């Protein structure tokens, strides 16, 4: 038979919120605008109208913020973009930066 013991600690543990990471798509001269919109809709779950506006921002500014996520999700999105673009023959890249 096991006994359950409850122990109180005098020192309080300070919890920190997990860090967040920004995912950006980087403009290039070979990836089509239609493909960028497709990536924004299918990988980043953007509405078509939002995807079109963000694609124009990426085109005009050189990069665009696609979302802010935990590290694991941000890294997954970065890899998904790379794999999808490579499979379709485009050099499109995503990068992540700590918020």
TIMI-2910 file (N, C-alpha, C, CB; in pm, 1 decimal, decimal comma, always signed):
<rs>
+----------+----------+----------+----------+----------+----------+----------+----------+----------+----------+----------+----------+------+
!      n_x !      n_y !      n_z !     ca_x !     ca_y !     ca_z !      c_x !      c_y !      c_z !     cb_x !     cb_y !     cb_z ! resn !
+----------+----------+----------+----------+----------+----------+----------+----------+----------+----------+----------+----------+------+
!    +84,3 !   -115,7 !     +0,0 !     +0,0 !     +0,0 !     +0,0 !    +90,7 !   +124,4 !     +0,0 !    -96,9 !     -1,5 !   +122,3 !  Unk !
!    +61,3 !   +217,8 !    -91,7 !   +143,8 !   +338,3 !    -99,0 !    +73,6 !   +455,2 !    -30,9 !   +175,8 !   +373,4 !   -245,5 !  Unk !
!   +154,1 !   +541,1 !    +26,1 !   +101,3 !   +658,8 !    +93,2 !   +128,4 !   +780,4 !     +5,4 !   +164,4 !   +676,4 !   +234,8 !  Unk !
!    +35,1 !   +872,4 !     +7,7 !    +50,5 !   +995,2 !    -68,4 !    +89,4 !  +1105,6 !    +28,2 !    -80,0 !  +1031,2 !   -145,9 !  Unk !
!   +198,3 !  +1172,2 !     -4,8 !   +245,6 !  +1281,7 !    +78,5 !   +231,7 !  +1412,7 !     +1,9 !   +392,4 !  +1258,7 !   +122,4 !  Unk !
!   +189,0 !  +1514,0 !    +70,2 !   +180,2 !  +1646,1 !    +10,8 !   +286,7 !  +1733,3 !    +75,8 !    +37,3 !  +1707,6 !    +28,5 !  Unk !
!   +367,7 !  +1795,4 !     -7,3 !   +477,2 !  +1876,2 !    +43,5 !   +457,2 !  +2019,2 !     -4,9 !   +615,2 !  +1819,8 !     -2,3 !  Unk !
!   +472,7 !  +2114,3 !    +83,5 !   +463,7 !  +2254,7 !    +46,2 !   +603,5 !  +2312,2 !    +38,5 !   +376,7 !  +2334,2 !   +146,5 !  Unk !
!   +626,5 !  +2388,6 !    -64,9 !   +754,9 !  +2453,2 !    -82,3 !   +740,7 !  +2600,4 !    -47,4 !   +807,3 !  +2435,1 !   -226,6 !  Unk !
!   +840,9 !  +2652,1 !    +18,8 !   +837,9 !  +2792,8 !    +54,0 !   +872,5 !  +2880,7 !    -65,4 !   +933,5 !  +2820,1 !   +168,4 !  Unk !
!   +952,1 !  +2829,4 !   -154,1 !   +994,7 !  +2906,2 !   -270,4 !   +889,0 !  +2893,0 !   -380,3 !  +1134,2 !  +2858,0 !   -321,1 !  Unk !
!   +843,9 !  +3005,8 !   -430,1 !   +744,5 !  +3003,7 !   -537,4 !   +816,1 !  +2987,3 !   -671,3 !   +658,0 !  +3133,7 !   -536,3 !  Unk !
!   +756,6 !  +2911,6 !   -757,0 !   +810,8 !  +2888,9 !   -889,7 !   +750,2 !  +2993,8 !   -983,1 !   +781,0 !  +2742,9 !   -939,7 !  Unk !
!   +836,3 !  +3062,6 !  -1054,8 !   +790,5 !  +3164,5 !  -1146,8 !   +780,0 !  +3102,8 !  -1286,5 !   +886,3 !  +3287,5 !  -1146,2 !  Unk !
!   +660,3 !  +3100,2 !  -1338,3 !   +637,6 !  +3044,2 !  -1470,7 !   +654,9 !  +3151,9 !  -1576,3 !   +497,9 !  +2981,3 !  -1480,2 !  Unk !
!   +711,0 !  +3112,2 !  -1687,5 !   +727,9 !  +3204,6 !  -1798,9 !   +646,5 !  +3154,6 !  -1916,9 !   +877,4 !  +3219,6 !  -1837,2 !  Unk !
!   +590,7 !  +3249,5 !  -1990,7 !   +518,8 !  +3212,3 !  -2112,1 !   +620,2 !  +3163,5 !  -2214,8 !   +435,5 !  +3332,5 !  -2168,0 !  Unk !
!   +581,7 !  +3064,2 !  -2294,6 !   +674,9 !  +3017,3 !  -2397,4 !   +701,9 !  +3126,8 !  -2500,0 !   +619,6 !  +2892,0 !  -2467,0 !  Unk !
!   +820,8 !  +3126,1 !  -2554,2 !   +857,3 !  +3224,6 !  -2655,6 !   +776,7 !  +3199,5 !  -2781,8 !  +1009,0 !  +3219,7 !  -2685,8 !  Unk !
!   +751,4 !  +3305,9 !  -2853,7 !   +680,0 !  +3297,7 !  -2981,2 !   +775,7 !  +3333,1 !  -3093,9 !   +556,1 !  +3392,0 !  -2982,5 !  Unk !
!   +748,0 !  +3280,6 !  -3212,1 !   +833,6 !  +3301,2 !  -3327,6 !   +751,0 !  +3346,2 !  -3447,8 !   +911,1 !  +3173,0 !  -3360,5 !  Unk !
!   +805,6 !  +3444,9 !  -3518,9 !   +741,0 !  +3498,5 !  -3638,2 !   +789,3 !  +3420,1 !  -3759,8 !   +770,8 !  +3650,8 !  -3654,7 !  Unk !
!   +696,2 !  +3387,9 !  -3848,1 !   +730,6 !  +3318,9 !  -3972,2 !   +708,7 !  +3416,5 !  -4087,4 !   +645,0 !  +3188,1 !  -3991,1 !  Unk !
!   +813,3 !  +3435,8 !  -4166,1 !   +808,0 !  +3525,5 !  -4281,8 !   +827,8 !  +3445,9 !  -4410,4 !   +915,1 !  +3636,8 !  -4270,0 !  Unk !
!   +760,3 !  +3488,3 !  -4517,6 !   +792,3 !  +3440,5 !  -4651,6 !   +881,1 !  +3546,0 !  -4714,8 !   +662,4 !  +3414,0 !  -4738,0 !  Unk !
!   +982,4 !  +3500,5 !  -4789,1 !  +1080,7 !  +3588,3 !  -4851,0 !  +1055,7 !  +3595,0 !  -5001,7 !  +1224,7 !  +3539,1 !  -4821,3 !  Unk !
!  +1050,5 !  +3716,4 !  -5054,5 !  +1027,1 !  +3735,7 !  -5197,3 !  +1147,3 !  +3687,6 !  -5278,5 !   +998,0 !  +3883,7 !  -5227,6 !  Unk !
!  +1118,9 !  +3635,1 !  -5395,8 !  +1223,6 !  +3601,8 !  -5492,0 !  +1168,8 !  +3634,2 !  -5631,0 !  +1267,4 !  +3449,9 !  -5480,7 !  Unk !
!  +1253,8 !  +3623,8 !  -5731,3 !  +1213,0 !  +3661,9 !  -5867,6 !  +1160,9 !  +3545,9 !  -5951,4 !  +1328,9 !  +3724,8 !  -5938,9 !  Unk !
!  +1147,4 !  +3426,9 !  -5892,1 !  +1105,4 !  +3311,3 !  -5970,5 !   +972,2 !  +3252,2 !  -5926,6 !  +1210,2 !  +3206,1 !  -5963,6 !  Unk !
!   +940,6 !  +3260,7 !  -5799,6 !   +816,1 !  +3202,9 !  -5748,9 !   +698,7 !  +3287,7 !  -5795,9 !   +818,1 !  +3193,0 !  -5593,5 !  Unk !
!   +597,4 !  +3222,5 !  -5851,0 !   +482,0 !  +3296,3 !  -5902,2 !   +396,0 !  +3349,5 !  -5787,9 !   +398,0 !  +3207,1 !  -5994,3 !  Unk !
!   +326,1 !  +3456,2 !  -5816,3 !   +236,1 !  +3514,4 !  -5717,6 !   +125,1 !  +3415,8 !  -5681,1 !   +175,9 !  +3645,5 !  -5770,7 !  Unk !
!    +77,0 !  +3342,2 !  -5780,4 !    -27,9 !  +3242,8 !  -5754,9 !    +19,1 !  +3134,9 !  -5657,7 !    -72,5 !  +3178,2 !  -5886,2 !  Unk !
!   +145,2 !  +3093,4 !  -5672,0 !   +196,8 !  +2990,5 !  -5581,6 !   +209,8 !  +3045,0 !  -5439,7 !   +332,9 !  +2938,5 !  -5631,2 !  Unk !
!   +253,6 !  +3169,5 !  -5425,8 !   +264,5 !  +3230,0 !  -5292,8 !   +126,7 !  +3235,6 !  -5227,7 !   +326,5 !  +3372,4 !  -5301,5 !  Unk !
!    +24,2 !  +3275,0 !  -5302,8 !   -113,4 !  +3277,3 !  -5250,0 !   -154,8 !  +3136,8 !  -5208,2 !   -213,0 !  +3333,8 !  -5355,7 !  Unk !
!   -121,7 !  +3038,0 !  -5289,6 !   -153,9 !  +2897,9 !  -5257,8 !    -89,0 !  +2854,5 !  -5126,5 !   -108,2 !  +2805,2 !  -5371,8 !  Unk !
!    +36,6 !  +2891,0 !  -5107,3 !   +108,3 !  +2858,9 !  -4983,4 !    +40,3 !  +2926,7 !  -4863,9 !   +257,0 !  +2903,0 !  -4993,2 !  Unk !
!     +5,3 !  +3052,3 !  -4880,2 !    -57,9 !  +3127,1 !  -4770,4 !   -193,9 !  +3067,7 !  -4732,9 !    -74,7 !  +3274,9 !  -4809,6 !  Unk !
!   -266,6 !  +3019,9 !  -4830,2 !   -397,8 !  +2959,7 !  -4802,7 !   -382,6 !  +2820,6 !  -4742,1 !   -481,5 !  +2952,0 !  -4931,5 !  Unk !
!   -297,2 !  +2738,8 !  -4801,7 !   -289,4 !  +2598,2 !  -4761,0 !   -198,9 !  +2569,2 !  -4642,0 !   -243,3 !  +2517,9 !  -4875,1 !  Unk !
!    -91,7 !  +2642,5 !  -4625,9 !     -0,7 !  +2617,8 !  -4514,4 !    -30,7 !  +2709,9 !  -4396,7 !   +144,2 !  +2635,7 !  -4559,2 !  Unk !
!    -59,7 !  +2836,5 !  -4427,6 !    -82,6 !  +2933,2 !  -4320,0 !   -230,4 !  +2959,1 !  -4292,6 !    -14,8 !  +3063,3 !  -4353,6 !  Unk !
!   -318,6 !  +2891,2 !  -4367,5 !   -464,3 !  +2896,5 !  -4345,2 !   -520,9 !  +3038,5 !  -4353,4 !   -497,9 !  +2836,8 !  -4209,3 !  Unk !
!   -468,5 !  +3116,3 !  -4447,6 !   -518,2 !  +3251,7 !  -4469,5 !   -641,3 !  +3247,1 !  -4559,5 !   -408,2 !  +3341,5 !  -4531,7 !  Unk !
!   -732,3 !  +3341,0 !  -4539,2 !   -846,9 !  +3356,3 !  -4629,1 !   -793,6 !  +3407,5 !  -4763,3 !   -955,7 !  +3454,7 !  -4568,7 !  Unk !
!   -857,6 !  +3372,7 !  -4874,9 !   -806,8 !  +3414,9 !  -5006,4 !   -781,4 !  +3565,3 !  -5018,3 !   -904,0 !  +3373,6 !  -5112,9 !  Unk !
!   -869,7 !  +3647,0 !  -4967,8 !   -850,4 !  +3793,1 !  -4978,5 !   -729,3 !  +3837,9 !  -4896,7 !   -977,3 !  +3868,5 !  -4930,7 !  Unk !
!   -710,9 !  +3779,1 !  -4778,5 !   -594,3 !  +3811,2 !  -4694,9 !   -465,4 !  +3759,5 !  -4758,8 !   -611,1 !  +3751,3 !  -4553,5 !  Unk !
!   -473,2 !  +3641,4 !  -4819,2 !   -356,3 !  +3582,2 !  -4885,0 !   -310,4 !  +3669,6 !  -5001,4 !   -388,4 !  +3439,7 !  -4934,8 !  Unk !
!   -404,4 !  +3721,9 !  -5078,4 !   -368,6 !  +3809,6 !  -5190,6 !   -301,8 !  +3937,5 !  -5141,7 !   -493,2 !  +3844,1 !  -5273,4 !  Unk !
!   -354,6 !  +3997,3 !  -5036,4 !   -295,8 !  +4119,6 !  -4982,6 !   -155,7 !  +4093,2 !  -4926,4 !   -386,5 !  +4178,7 !  -4873,5 !  Unk !
!   -140,4 !  +3982,8 !  -4854,7 !    -10,5 !  +3948,5 !  -4798,4 !    +90,4 !  +3917,0 !  -4908,8 !    -23,6 !  +3829,4 !  -4703,2 !  Unk !
!    +44,9 !  +3851,3 !  -5014,2 !   +133,5 !  +3822,2 !  -5127,7 !   +186,0 !  +3952,6 !  -5188,5 !    +58,9 !  +3738,5 !  -5235,6 !  Unk !
!    +99,5 !  +4053,2 !  -5200,3 !   +142,8 !  +4182,4 !  -5253,8 !   +242,9 !  +4250,3 !  -5159,8 !    +21,3 !  +4274,1 !  -5276,6 !  Unk !
!   +219,8 !  +4237,8 !  -5030,0 !   +315,5 !  +4291,8 !  -4932,5 !   +451,8 !  +4224,3 !  -4947,2 !   +262,5 !  +4273,5 !  -4788,6 !  Unk !
!   +450,9 !  +4092,9 !  -4960,3 !   +575,8 !  +4017,5 !  -4978,0 !   +646,4 !  +4063,6 !  -5105,5 !   +547,7 !  +3864,2 !  -4983,8 !  Unk !
!   +569,6 !  +4078,5 !  -5211,8 !   +624,8 !  +4119,9 !  -5340,9 !   +684,6 !  +4260,8 !  -5333,3 !   +516,0 !  +4114,8 !  -5449,3 !  Unk !
!   +614,3 !  +4352,2 !  -5267,7 !   +657,0 !  +4492,4 !  -5263,5 !   +761,9 !  +4522,8 !  -5156,3 !   +537,7 !  +4579,9 !  -5241,0 !  Unk !
!   +756,4 !  +4452,2 !  -5044,5 !   +845,9 !  +4482,8 !  -4932,6 !   +962,5 !  +4385,0 !  -4917,4 !   +767,2 !  +4484,8 !  -4805,4 !  Unk !
!   +958,5 !  +4275,0 !  -4992,0 !  +1068,2 !  +4178,2 !  -4984,7 !  +1042,5 !  +4061,2 !  -4892,1 !  +1191,7 !  +4246,8 !  -4941,3 !  Unk !
!   +950,6 !  +4080,2 !  -4798,9 !   +910,4 !  +3970,6 !  -4711,2 !   +778,8 !  +4008,8 !  -4643,8 !  +1021,3 !  +3939,2 !  -4604,8 !  Unk !
!   +711,1 !  +3907,4 !  -4590,4 !   +584,4 !  +3934,2 !  -4523,2 !   +562,6 !  +3839,6 !  -4407,5 !   +469,0 !  +3923,7 !  -4621,0 !  Unk !
!   +503,3 !  +3892,2 !  -4301,6 !   +475,3 !  +3813,2 !  -4181,9 !   +352,1 !  +3726,7 !  -4205,3 !   +454,9 !  +3904,9 !  -4058,8 !  Unk !
!   +370,8 !  +3595,3 !  -4193,5 !   +262,4 !  +3500,2 !  -4218,0 !   +193,3 !  +3455,1 !  -4090,5 !   +315,4 !  +3380,2 !  -4291,2 !  Unk !
!   +261,2 !  +3464,3 !  -3977,8 !   +200,9 !  +3423,5 !  -3851,8 !   +302,6 !  +3420,4 !  -3739,5 !   +136,1 !  +3287,8 !  -3866,3 !  Unk !
!   +249,9 !  +3409,5 !  -3617,3 !   +332,7 !  +3401,4 !  -3497,0 !   +292,0 !  +3275,5 !  -3422,9 !   +317,0 !  +3529,2 !  -3406,1 !  Unk !
!   +389,9 !  +3189,7 !  -3396,2 !   +362,5 !  +3056,5 !  -3343,0 !   +465,0 !  +3017,8 !  -3236,1 !   +362,5 !  +2952,9 !  -3456,4 !  Unk !
!   +437,0 !  +2905,8 !  -3168,8 !   +538,6 !  +2845,4 !  -3083,9 !   +651,9 !  +2799,0 !  -3175,3 !   +480,0 !  +2726,0 !  -2998,8 !  Unk !
!   +769,6 !  +2772,1 !  -3117,6 !   +884,8 !  +2734,0 !  -3199,3 !   +855,5 !  +2610,6 !  -3285,0 !  +1005,8 !  +2707,6 !  -3110,1 !  Unk !
!   +795,1 !  +2509,6 !  -3226,0 !   +771,3 !  +2384,1 !  -3297,8 !   +681,6 !  +2405,4 !  -3418,7 !   +709,1 !  +2280,3 !  -3204,7 !  Unk !
!   +576,6 !  +2483,3 !  -3401,5 !   +484,4 !  +2507,6 !  -3512,6 !   +551,1 !  +2595,8 !  -3617,7 !   +353,9 !  +2573,3 !  -3462,1 !  Unk !
!   +623,7 !  +2698,7 !  -3574,3 !   +694,1 !  +2786,1 !  -3668,6 !   +793,6 !  +2706,3 !  -3752,2 !   +766,7 !  +2899,3 !  -3593,5 !  Unk !
!   +870,4 !  +2620,0 !  -3687,6 !   +968,9 !  +2537,9 !  -3758,8 !   +900,6 !  +2443,7 !  -3857,0 !  +1054,0 !  +2457,6 !  -3659,4 !  Unk !
!   +787,3 !  +2387,9 !  -3816,8 !   +710,5 !  +2299,3 !  -3904,8 !   +662,9 !  +2375,4 !  -4028,5 !   +589,8 !  +2238,7 !  -3829,4 !  Unk !
!   +611,9 !  +2496,2 !  -4009,9 !   +565,7 !  +2578,5 !  -4123,1 !   +682,0 !  +2608,5 !  -4217,3 !   +501,8 !  +2711,0 !  -4072,5 !  Unk !
!   +797,8 !  +2642,5 !  -4160,8 !   +915,8 !  +2670,7 !  -4241,7 !   +951,8 !  +2549,3 !  -4328,5 !  +1034,8 !  +2709,7 !  -4151,3 !  Unk !
!   +950,7 !  +2432,5 !  -4269,4 !   +984,3 !  +2309,6 !  -4342,4 !   +878,2 !  +2278,0 !  -4447,0 !   +999,2 !  +2191,4 !  -4245,2 !  Unk !
!   +750,6 !  +2294,8 !  -4412,2 !   +642,3 !  +2269,1 !  -4508,1 !   +654,9 !  +2358,1 !  -4631,5 !   +505,9 !  +2291,4 !  -4441,5 !  Unk !
!   +686,3 !  +2486,3 !  -4610,5 !   +703,7 !  +2577,8 !  -4724,0 !   +818,3 !  +2529,3 !  -4811,8 !   +730,6 !  +2722,8 !  -4674,9 !  Unk !
!   +930,8 !  +2496,0 !  -4750,2 !  +1048,3 !  +2451,3 !  -4825,9 !  +1017,4 !  +2325,8 !  -4908,1 !  +1165,7 !  +2423,8 !  -4730,4 !  Unk !
!   +952,4 !  +2228,3 !  -4846,1 !   +922,7 !  +2102,5 !  -4915,3 !   +822,0 !  +2122,4 !  -5028,1 !   +869,5 !  +1999,3 !  -4816,4 !  Unk !
!   +717,0 !  +2200,0 !  -5001,9 !   +613,9 !  +2224,8 !  -5102,6 !   +672,3 !  +2302,3 !  -5220,4 !   +495,2 !  +2302,1 !  -5041,1 !  Unk !
!   +750,8 !  +2406,7 !  -5190,8 !   +811,4 !  +2486,6 !  -5297,3 !   +907,3 !  +2402,1 !  -5381,6 !   +885,5 !  +2607,5 !  -5237,6 !  Unk !
!   +986,9 !  +2321,2 !  -5315,1 !  +1081,8 !  +2236,0 !  -5387,7 !  +1008,3 !  +2137,8 !  -5478,3 !  +1171,9 !  +2159,6 !  -5289,1 !  Unk !
!   +901,3 !  +2078,8 !  -5426,4 !   +823,6 !  +1983,1 !  -5505,2 !   +760,7 !  +2048,9 !  -5629,1 !   +714,2 !  +1920,4 !  -5418,2 !  Unk !
!   +730,6 !  +2177,6 !  -5618,5 !   +669,0 !  +2250,4 !  -5730,0 !   +770,3 !  +2325,5 !  -5815,8 !   +566,9 !  +2347,8 !  -5676,9 !  Unk !
!   +899,2 !  +2315,6 !  -5779,7 !  +1005,1 !  +2376,9 !  -5859,4 !  +1027,9 !  +2525,2 !  -5834,3 !   +975,1 !  +2357,6 !  -6001,6 !  Unk !
!   +993,1 !  +2571,8 !  -5715,6 !  +1012,3 !  +2712,9 !  -5681,8 !  +1115,5 !  +2727,2 !  -5569,4 !   +877,9 !  +2777,6 !  -5640,2 !  Unk !
!  +1187,7 !  +2840,1 !  -5566,5 !  +1287,2 !  +2863,5 !  -5461,9 !  +1231,7 !  +2936,9 !  -5339,2 !  +1401,7 !  +2942,0 !  -5519,0 !  Unk !
!  +1100,1 !  +2943,7 !  -5324,5 !  +1038,3 !  +3017,5 !  -5214,2 !  +1093,0 !  +2969,4 !  -5079,7 !   +884,9 !  +3001,9 !  -5218,1 !  Unk !
!  +1123,1 !  +3066,0 !  -4993,2 !  +1177,4 !  +3034,3 !  -4861,5 !  +1095,1 !  +3102,9 !  -4752,5 !  +1325,5 !  +3076,9 !  -4852,2 !  Unk !
!  +1090,3 !  +3036,2 !  -4638,6 !  +1031,2 !  +3094,7 !  -4518,7 !  +1142,6 !  +3102,5 !  -4415,2 !   +907,5 !  +3010,2 !  -4465,9 !  Unk !
!  +1134,9 !  +3203,8 !  -4329,8 !  +1231,3 !  +3216,9 !  -4220,9 !  +1154,1 !  +3237,7 !  -4091,6 !  +1331,2 !  +3334,7 !  -4246,5 !  Unk !
!  +1220,2 !  +3204,3 !  -3980,2 !  +1157,8 !  +3229,3 !  -3849,5 !  +1248,8 !  +3318,3 !  -3766,8 !  +1128,9 !  +3096,1 !  -3774,4 !  Unk !
!  +1186,0 !  +3404,7 !  -3689,4 !  +1258,6 !  +3495,0 !  -3600,2 !  +1186,9 !  +3497,6 !  -3466,6 !  +1269,5 !  +3638,7 !  -3660,7 !  Unk !
!  +1264,0 !  +3504,7 !  -3359,7 !  +1203,8 !  +3514,0 !  -3227,4 !  +1131,9 !  +3648,0 !  -3213,6 !  +1310,9 !  +3497,4 !  -3116,7 !  Unk !
!  +1015,0 !  +3643,2 !  -3152,2 !   +934,7 !  +3764,8 !  -3134,6 !   +997,0 !  +3857,5 !  -3033,4 !   +793,2 !  +3730,1 !  -3091,8 !  Unk !
+----------+----------+----------+----------+----------+----------+----------+----------+----------+----------+----------+----------+------+
</rs>
